[in-house]
């Protein structure tokens, strides 16, 4: 997925909110990402990334629990690979 590769490798961001409603296809069938409400910047050498919120709570103010990676829910940490889980 070029969009996710760009996000992780070039923009140095982790999306954290990937779900079907945050991905769209353009007329060339390229995937475009939206919904950067939970996106965070990271430094590649500093894994894992501690999330800015202290504990995961299901609700409107947190990423969709149906698509979020387990380490986000259980330990409030993430990696770029956490987006791949979504």
Buried (B, 14 or more C-beta within 10 A) or exposed (E): BEBBEEBBEEEEBBBBBBBEEBBEEEEEEEEEBEBEEBBBEBEEEEEEBEBEEEEBEEEEEBBBEEBBBEBBBEEBBBBBEBBEBB
